[in-house]
Every structure is written in structure tokens, then in C-alpha cells.
Amino acid sequence: MKLARILGAVLLGATLLMPLAATAQEFPERPITVVIPLGAGGSHDLHARGITSVMGDILGQPMVVKLVPGGAGMKGTAEVAKAEPDGYTIIFTHNAFDQIVPQTRDAGFDPLEAFVSVAKINQAEPILCAPADRPYKTLDEFVAHAKERPGELNFGHSGVWGAGHIPTMQLLNAAGIEVNLIPHEGGGPTLQGLLSGEDDVGYIFTTQGRPHIQAGAINCFAVAGDERLADDPDFKDLPSMAELGYADVSFTMERIFMAPRGVPEERLKKLREGFAELIENKSFQGFIKNIGERVIFESGEEYEQKREQRLVEYKDLIAKVAGGAQ
């Protein structure tokens, strides 16, 4: 009888603990904050609207977007780097903020030690545009106009070492022109600079600029890359910088989700599996098509393998454009 009572007590204790153990393993139990280190209205902000709505259904908890622009993307990035690595704070960023900016300043963290990749959603090349009322309608006309007015034209960009700043500096160096650089806190404010006429030229992305280009408010000159956007119905005829004689003007922005390194492996796995499910979701696919983008997915494991080598490769890019960075 005594042995039976002991065994019964053990079994009862185990039974009582089972719900607690199961609860402790559940993730997520509350909303996940997605920090975007950019201002409102940019391509990341637009992507996040469709991504977070579907991911909330997949994970069973909402994803809440928090815009934290400033410091060439480092204000929001540092916030996530210092966050508790519990999976409840992640960042939606891009390769320039992850692999370039931290090499140009004391960001307060080592990106390889601070972050681990969750997923790459897609990628895009910036397109060079100007307000439609400007007298230059092609890249050659813009360069000639700028050379006649050194230091007078306003060239807006998305923040120092951002995805729009890099091809900006590449073009200035390649074309030998002088402009007044106007930094903005992301692609949204850069677009507004063009629409308001404050800026005479600037790089934006198709996602954000498409309706304004279709409406005739903005005129675009070229894609900052080696190839045209052949699959895009609105931009397939836009020449590449390489076609126009500027082969060194090229940058591809990769839209990536990352988490603070140290997040428990089972939670990282859950996030990675969630994003893998996202790209197969019909609602998400329809959203991406509606904003004129493509899904170019890489798993967190795949993207993570590239980051260390990318940091090395980007040193050459930094050296080439750093002399004019402002």
C-alpha cells in the first residue's frame, strides 16, 4: 500500500506538471514586434503590411510593426540587437543595414554576433527617377544638366549607406557630377521629396513609386543594375545603368527578417518554418503580385551562410564610394 501511495503521488505530480511544460514550450504566446529601421511609406513598410497580416494567421499571434528610422538604419537595428533574444522582437531590414553600415561606423554591435537570419523575402534594384516637370527626361540629359549646374541640383537618398545612397554615390563618381545630397530616413520620405519637388532626382523602388509613375508625376531614367526589370509590365523597357554606360552603378537590396542571436533554437525554427509557409500562402502571393513584386525566397539557413563572406565583399564597395559619402 505504501508503495502504491508513493507511485500514485508521483503520477499525480507528473500529471499536474504536464500542462505547465506544454505551456512553456508554446511559441508565440503573445504578439511579436517587427522593427523596421526606416520611415513610413517605403518598400519595407508596404511589404510589411501584407507579410504581417498573413504571418499572424500562421503563427497564431499578431505581428506588430514598429517603425524606428534614424542613424542610417542603426537606431532601429541597435534596438533589436539589444532586445531580449526570446523571439518576440525581430527586425525587417536589408543587406546594406546588416552588412555595410556597421562597417562604416561604431554601431555598438557586431552584426554577425548580434543577429541570425530568419528569412529573405525578396530583392529589388533601385530605379533613378525625377519629378516629371524637370527638363531632363533621360539619364544623359540629367548628367548634362547637372554638369552645367555643379552643386545646384538636389539629389535625395534614403540615408547614408542606405539602399538608395549606394547607387547615388556610384553614379556621382562615375559621371563626375556634383550635387547637393539630401538625406532622408528611408524610401518613403525619399519618394515624398520627389513628389513635393524638393528633390530634383533620387532612387526609389517600384513598389512605392508605381502609382505615381503610372499617374505621370514621376519620370524614371534607369535601373541601378546590370539588367532590365524584364518581368515588370511597367518597367520592362527601362534601361539598366550598364546599358547606358555605367556598369559600376549597381546595387541589389535584399529584404530580410532577422532575430537577435541567442533566440532559443525551437523558437527560431518556428519563425523560419512560419516564413517558409508564408511564401506558399495564396493570400501573400496575391498581395506580392498586386504591389508588382516577386517572391525570391531564401531560408534563414541559406541566407545565414552568405553573411560573413558578404561583409568581406562589401569592403571593396565601401572603399569605392566612401570618399563622397555624406
C-alpha positions as MATLAB code, in Angstrom:
seq = 'MKLARILGAVLLGATLLMPLAATAQEFPERPITVVIPLGAGGSHDLHARGITSVMGDILGQPMVVKLVPGGAGMKGTAEVAKAEPDGYTIIFTHNAFDQIVPQTRDAGFDPLEAFVSVAKINQAEPILCAPADRPYKTLDEFVAHAKERPGELNFGHSGVWGAGHIPTMQLLNAAGIEVNLIPHEGGGPTLQGLLSGEDDVGYIFTTQGRPHIQAGAINCFAVAGDERLADDPDFKDLPSMAELGYADVSFTMERIFMAPRGVPEERLKKLREGFAELIENKSFQGFIKNIGERVIFESGEEYEQKREQRLVEYKDLIAKVAGGAQ';
ca = [
       0.000    0.000    0.000;
       2.787    2.353    0.893;
       4.487    1.760   -2.483;
       1.166    2.271   -4.264;
       0.636    5.609   -2.499;
       4.129    6.756   -3.499;
       3.626    5.789   -7.135;
       0.254    7.474   -7.133;
       1.738   10.681   -5.818;
       4.465   10.618   -8.469;
       1.942   10.098  -11.248;
      -0.307   12.848   -9.897;
       2.619   15.259   -9.743;
       3.639   14.426  -13.281;
       0.070   14.935  -14.472;
      -0.144   18.332  -12.815;
       3.134   19.435  -14.363;
       2.276   18.380  -17.917;
       0.143   21.446  -18.795;
       2.841   23.738  -17.404;
       5.519   22.049  -19.501;
       3.362   22.208  -22.607;
       2.587   25.873  -21.985;
       6.270   26.686  -21.547;
       7.024   25.209  -24.957;
       4.328   27.128  -26.812;
       5.561   29.957  -29.009;
       4.407   32.554  -29.630;
       2.118   33.243  -26.701;
       1.843   36.973  -27.352;
       2.314   39.427  -30.253;
       5.670   39.667  -31.995;
       7.146   43.119  -32.607;
       8.664   43.663  -36.054;
      11.036   46.636  -36.061;
      11.618   48.352  -39.404;
      14.617   50.710  -39.181;
      13.123   53.007  -41.826;
      10.430   55.640  -42.173;
       6.827   55.186  -43.283;
       5.834   54.745  -46.927;
       8.921   52.894  -48.147;
       9.029   49.481  -49.778;
       9.691   47.702  -46.469;
       6.689   49.386  -44.874;
       4.499   48.389  -47.828;
       5.747   44.794  -47.808;
       5.212   44.515  -44.052;
       1.501   45.228  -44.360;
       0.906   42.059  -46.362;
       3.511   39.944  -44.601;
       2.412   40.610  -41.033;
      -1.285   40.062  -41.710;
      -0.627   36.565  -43.071;
       2.088   35.696  -40.548;
      -0.344   36.494  -37.743;
      -2.609   33.725  -39.014;
       0.289   31.305  -39.487;
       1.798   31.819  -36.034;
      -1.444   32.357  -34.163;
      -0.352   35.725  -32.770;
      -0.270   39.208  -34.338;
       2.895   40.746  -35.734;
       3.042   44.421  -34.792;
       5.147   46.756  -36.945;
       7.276   49.384  -35.215;
       8.989   51.972  -37.410;
      12.285   53.188  -35.918;
      14.101   55.341  -38.511;
      17.326   57.235  -37.939;
      21.069   56.847  -37.771;
      21.403   55.300  -41.246;
      19.178   52.475  -40.063;
      21.239   51.889  -36.945;
      18.776   53.340  -34.429;
      16.224   50.602  -35.021;
      18.864   47.956  -35.706;
      20.634   48.640  -32.406;
      17.311   48.477  -30.592;
      16.755   44.929  -31.828;
      20.401   43.961  -31.256;
      19.918   44.826  -27.573;
      16.483   43.223  -27.289;
      15.842   40.090  -25.273;
      16.593   37.125  -27.604;
      13.237   35.491  -26.936;
      11.780   35.610  -30.455;
       9.272   38.327  -29.610;
      11.307   41.139  -31.192;
      12.628   40.716  -34.735;
      13.740   43.096  -37.461;
      12.698   43.538  -41.093;
      15.781   45.073  -42.647;
      18.055   44.792  -45.671;
      21.598   43.832  -46.566;
      23.019   47.372  -46.536;
      21.973   47.868  -42.914;
      23.169   44.404  -41.942;
      26.405   44.116  -43.902;
      27.540   47.615  -44.915;
      26.581   50.316  -42.405;
      28.113   48.543  -39.366;
      31.449   48.519  -41.214;
      31.404   52.285  -41.686;
      30.848   53.375  -38.074;
      30.755   52.182  -34.495;
      27.266   50.748  -34.468;
      27.644   49.347  -30.974;
      27.344   45.731  -32.096;
      28.874   43.149  -34.432;
      26.156   42.133  -36.914;
      27.305   38.521  -37.080;
      27.235   38.216  -33.313;
      24.074   40.279  -32.836;
      21.742   38.732  -35.417;
      20.721   35.464  -37.008;
      18.787   35.218  -40.282;
      15.141   34.183  -40.275;
      14.294   34.548  -43.977;
      14.918   36.573  -47.111;
      11.625   37.509  -48.722;
      12.776   39.045  -51.992;
      15.114   41.602  -53.519;
      14.940   44.690  -55.702;
      17.071   47.172  -57.612;
      16.563   50.932  -57.119;
      15.370   52.978  -60.087;
      16.538   56.528  -60.741;
      13.666   58.994  -61.079;
      12.863   62.700  -61.157;
       9.749   64.860  -60.907;
       8.024   64.793  -64.275;
       8.225   68.566  -64.682;
      12.038   68.612  -64.773;
      13.601   69.421  -68.169;
      15.762   66.262  -68.274;
      13.944   63.143  -69.447;
      16.843   60.691  -69.785;
      19.958   59.846  -67.812;
      22.218   61.551  -70.338;
      20.113   64.704  -70.162;
      20.244   64.673  -66.365;
      24.021   64.258  -66.292;
      24.466   67.080  -68.796;
      22.073   69.305  -66.823;
      23.957   68.578  -63.582;
      27.354   69.319  -65.152;
      26.091   72.725  -66.253;
      24.965   73.450  -62.682;
      27.528   71.922  -60.309;
      26.267   71.695  -56.749;
      22.841   73.153  -57.549;
      20.615   70.099  -58.011;
      19.133   68.275  -55.021;
      19.775   64.517  -55.116;
      17.609   62.811  -52.484;
      18.586   59.485  -50.968;
      17.328   57.094  -48.298;
      20.035   57.786  -45.709;
      23.799   57.388  -45.668;
      24.794   53.886  -46.824;
      21.167   53.014  -47.414;
      19.919   51.160  -50.478;
      19.416   54.432  -52.374;
      22.586   56.139  -51.181;
      24.963   53.491  -52.528;
      23.954   53.777  -56.220;
      23.742   57.546  -55.757;
      27.418   57.739  -54.837;
      28.324   55.245  -57.539;
      26.636   57.433  -60.160;
      28.192   60.676  -58.911;
      31.641   59.118  -59.050;
      31.100   57.501  -62.452;
      29.512   60.550  -64.102;
      31.778   63.118  -62.457;
      28.953   65.382  -61.298;
      28.448   67.471  -58.167;
      25.063   67.721  -56.467;
      23.517   68.754  -53.178;
      22.841   65.465  -51.354;
      19.589   65.380  -49.372;
      19.410   62.505  -46.851;
      16.023   61.086  -45.888;
      15.010   58.455  -43.337;
      14.085   55.731  -45.797;
      12.464   55.256  -49.165;
       9.099   56.745  -48.197;
      10.496   60.193  -47.369;
      12.720   59.951  -50.471;
       9.640   59.437  -52.613;
       7.929   62.390  -50.917;
      10.977   64.526  -51.718;
      10.413   63.808  -55.417;
       6.656   64.268  -55.307;
       6.949   67.600  -53.493;
       9.620   68.832  -55.897;
      12.085   69.357  -53.033;
      14.449   66.928  -54.741;
      15.443   67.064  -58.388;
      16.322   63.375  -58.637;
      16.533   60.278  -56.449;
      16.372   56.491  -56.316;
      13.154   54.766  -55.319;
      11.720   51.262  -55.658;
       8.984   50.082  -57.985;
       6.747   49.033  -55.071;
       6.356   52.537  -53.742;
       6.733   54.527  -56.923;
       4.488   52.589  -59.297;
       1.191   54.506  -58.805;
       2.928   57.870  -59.042;
       4.848   56.836  -62.135;
       1.664   55.499  -63.730;
      -0.026   58.808  -62.899;
       2.732   60.742  -64.646;
       4.026   62.522  -61.544;
       7.464   60.938  -61.765;
       9.710   60.129  -64.698;
      12.292   57.325  -64.415;
      15.632   57.015  -66.211;
      17.312   53.717  -65.390;
      17.609   50.638  -63.171;
      20.643   50.566  -60.885;
      21.837   47.185  -62.065;
      23.101   45.104  -64.944;
      19.740   44.062  -66.342;
      16.321   45.469  -67.069;
      13.282   44.535  -64.995;
      12.154   42.282  -67.818;
       9.238   40.715  -65.948;
       7.722   44.004  -64.827;
       4.929   45.265  -67.110;
       5.509   48.905  -66.166;
       9.312   48.968  -66.138;
      10.410   46.306  -68.612;
      11.529   48.976  -71.104;
      13.508   50.979  -68.531;
      17.214   50.620  -69.438;
      19.795   49.392  -66.968;
      22.706   51.533  -65.858;
      25.038   49.044  -67.529;
      23.261   49.566  -70.874;
      23.738   53.312  -70.527;
      27.465   53.034  -69.910;
      27.516   52.978  -66.101;
      28.363   49.369  -65.305;
      29.619   50.271  -61.830;
      26.262   51.729  -60.780;
      24.624   48.636  -59.367;
      23.094   47.594  -56.058;
      20.504   44.997  -55.126;
      18.590   45.433  -51.876;
      17.656   42.177  -50.169;
      14.656   42.334  -47.834;
      15.427   40.133  -44.832;
      13.963   39.226  -41.468;
      16.422   38.666  -38.630;
      16.267   37.874  -34.922;
      18.654   38.647  -32.070;
      21.208   35.863  -31.908;
      20.616   33.642  -28.936;
      16.905   33.134  -29.544;
      16.044   29.583  -28.413;
      16.508   27.118  -31.252;
      12.922   25.853  -31.156;
      11.596   29.429  -31.432;
      13.932   30.274  -34.304;
      12.786   27.083  -36.009;
       9.151   28.111  -35.535;
       9.807   31.535  -37.080;
      11.717   30.071  -40.007;
       9.025   27.492  -40.660;
       6.413   30.245  -40.480;
       8.092   32.270  -43.214;
       8.555   29.157  -45.349;
       4.793   28.654  -45.044;
       4.196   32.325  -45.833;
       5.629   32.144  -49.317;
       3.258   29.290  -50.203;
       0.252   31.204  -48.935;
      -2.147   32.255  -51.710;
      -3.112   35.500  -49.977;
       0.516   36.503  -49.639;
       1.274   35.571  -53.244;
      -1.666   37.688  -54.374;
      -0.501   40.618  -52.258;
       3.017   40.467  -53.704;
       1.627   40.332  -57.230;
      -0.686   43.279  -56.560;
       2.197   45.501  -55.451;
       4.206   44.471  -58.505;
       6.877   42.467  -56.684;
       8.164   38.901  -56.809;
       8.892   36.312  -54.155;
      12.621   35.495  -54.190;
      12.825   33.441  -51.036;
      15.844   32.155  -49.162;
      15.546   30.300  -45.892;
      17.274   31.635  -42.826;
      19.796   28.827  -43.003;
      20.616   29.649  -46.641;
      20.942   33.373  -46.093;
      22.998   32.941  -42.946;
      25.694   31.123  -44.930;
      26.230   34.221  -47.107;
      26.561   36.931  -44.483;
      30.175   36.514  -43.373;
      31.500   36.444  -46.936;
      29.277   39.394  -47.882;
      30.866   41.512  -45.150;
      34.231   40.874  -46.797;
      32.956   41.528  -50.328;
      31.299   44.807  -49.371;
      34.571   46.253  -48.093;
      35.541   46.949  -51.712;
      32.203   48.654  -52.369;
      32.631   50.780  -49.255;
      36.121   51.830  -50.317;
      34.906   52.855  -53.784;
      32.135   55.152  -52.606;
      33.295   56.248  -49.147;
      35.189   59.256  -50.415;
      31.985   61.009  -51.395;
      29.646   59.678  -48.719;
      27.815   62.433  -46.826;
];
